Amino acid sequence: MPLDGAAFARWESRFGVYAEGKTPCELVPARLLPDGSAVATGGARVPFVHDERKVETVETEAGALDRSVLVVMVQVRLETAAVYTHDGETWTVQACDPDRMGGVAWRYRAELVSHVR
């Protein structure tokens, strides 16, 4: 039995607003300064639904490196390599892809990587 894509999209939209809550988490657009710190650019904040936060180990020429990854669901596509701040940390968008279900687009699933402090 096929899903009603339009009805599902309305349900997803209502659920997304509910999941964001009365005070949604937000990504604040920022730019990096030469010293590696970040400053807010004054752009529109991006509300998100928190999906997960994890630590990944990646192999580099210098050996293993642990990095923090924040996975969120957002209503708009985030540009790869865009910089945001959230919860006192600076994050760079690594990937942002649409989720689909019932033949319609859900929110975008974005993965952001934390900058070393």
Secondary structure as GFF3:
##gff-version 3
##sequence-region A 1 117
A	DSSP	alpha_helix	5	20	.	.	.	ID=ss1
A	DSSP	beta_strand	25	32	.	.	.	ID=ss2
A	DSSP	beta_strand	38	40	.	.	.	ID=ss3
A	DSSP	beta_strand	46	60	.	.	.	ID=ss4
A	DSSP	beta_strand	63	74	.	.	.	ID=ss5
A	DSSP	beta_strand	83	86	.	.	.	ID=ss6
A	DSSP	beta_strand	89	101	.	.	.	ID=ss7
A	DSSP	beta_strand	104	114	.	.	.	ID=ss8
###
